[in-house]
Amino acid sequence: MKRSMYAGRVRTQDIGSQITLKGWVARRRDLGGLIFIDLRDREGIMQLVVNPEQVTSEVMEKAESLRSEFVIEVTGLVQGREQANDKIATGRVELQVNDLTILNTAKTTPFEIKDDAEMTDESRLRYRYLDLRRPSMLNNLKLRAKVTHSVRNYLDELEFIDVETPMLTKSTPEGARDYLVPSRVSQGHFYALPQSPQITKQLLMNAGFDRYYQIVKCFRDEDLRGDRQPEFTQIDLETSFLDDREIQDITEGLLARVMKEVKGLDLPLPLPRMTYDDAMNNYGTDKPDTRFEMLLQDLTETVKGVDFKVFSEAPAVKAIVVKNAADKYSRKDIDKLTEVAKQYGAKGLAWIKFLGGEITGPVAKFLADIAADLTIHLQLVDNDLVLFVADSLEVVNTTLGALRTRIAKDLDLIDQSQFNFLWVVDWPMFEWSEEEGRYMSAHHPFTLPTQKTAHELEGGCLSKVRAVAYDIVLNGYELGGGSLRINQKDLQERMLEALGFTPESAYEQFGFLLEAMDYGFPPHGGLAIGLDRFVMILAGEDNIREVIAFPKNNKASDPMTQAPSLVADKQLEELALKVESHD
């Protein structure tokens, strides 16, 4: 029989209606001859009542045999509940069953299908199809669908064209490691799964599409953490003939539309803007969380004359003031923070407490002569804790930025109801890679350098080159990033040369793009937003696995399907591949 509606959508206006529902048994209770069944589907739970006086013995027998997660079909009369349950949307109605069909039975599940059930992450992923039955997971994926629906509507209204780009592409040496796919037809050759559709979307601009978008799957073989997966989805945009501020305006409109339609919140526009240098100097990170204060404060000049070489001879000395926290952190607690600092390259962590108008702590004696200056400079009040790091500027910023976030979480200083967006602009074009021993693209090698710094590409100082690039940050996460792109061949060749490409290697890797620049390539730029990360933040989750239907674990494997897996020797032979053991 055809289902009348979702069980979770039955309301008081349906009282008196004869309806058919289908779903899973969440719970069955036998009470004095009556059998109560909680029926669950994707929209919620509905209470069913099976009365032996109103059904056949066959229906009663079926009802008595039900167990959790049996799949059933029921028909009956909607009636008001004598005892309302306002904790659920259907809590004022119930279904008086007159017919019941068991569509399928179920074994006992490895964990209860409820939000507060105890289960391991491995078990959740091993039985992901069961985990997804839980209301919180269903709601997260419905939220994700609302976001993508809102995004598509907004971009369609602005006449962006949705275009699919290839999944089997050419491997490029810049950025994270590629996932490679061997070719059977061209043996010894490999495709790469795209880390992003960067080059193909630029070529769409050369083709005259003017405004492109795609909600696209991308792949990166990199170390995993809570906000990363080997395969992820991004909202990808590219435009022609717009400058960086115009692209940012379109993006802000997109974010405002999503926040209004998905969260019911009005996003104040324009969004705040912060330079990369200010973000690093004040927050210690290029993705600052502005929901709380505790800014980094530069004391390099203030401590130059102190009799403490760790401070006086350090390239940079900075501090953060943890307000009203001196009594919250014991020496043992600070030792734990010191271990965190060492993880980010710091040699140690100095500290003082401001108590009764005086500074105390292990380094207080070295700072006695400048105590008054410190008090004024740091605006200290009673019970403040001050943490110092002395090292290179990069280590100081990174370490204190990490401690700032750690402490804010420990002390519950963050308003979780806030959504603080901001732009980080004026980025360096290059960043030094210790692993590679050379400068790498901070974004990608197709980013347009600013006119004022482009001359540094030839024999100048690459660290001085700035990019027309911009990142959108939300609550301490990089939500997305973009830039204007290079559209002139000579500048693109200069950029690749600066990155260490010879003319031959540049054409081997990017010859098709360079050739395209001979045929009227328009000025263009774009942006990509991480959909998984965006939905994760909107859902209030800490891990993007919670908003992806079938994610990988922290080893980039799938406990459910056992991917990646070995393949048959015949498949390897067809690909001219041989697997060697590295044991």
Helices and strands as residue ranges (DSSP letters): G 7-9, G 12-14, E 18-31, E 34-41, E 44-50, H 57-65, E 71-80, E 93-104, H 121-126, H 128-131, H 135-157, E 161-162, E 179-182, E 190-193, H 198-206, E 211-219, E 231-240, H 244-263, E 273-275, H 276-283, E 297-298, H 309-312, E 316-322, G 326-328, H 331-343, E 350-355, E 358-360, G 364-370, H 371-377, E 384-391, H 393-410, E 421-428, E 430-433, E 438-441, G 454-457, G 462-464, E 466-474, E 477-484, H 489-498, H 503-516, E 524-530, H 531-539, G 544-547, H 569-574
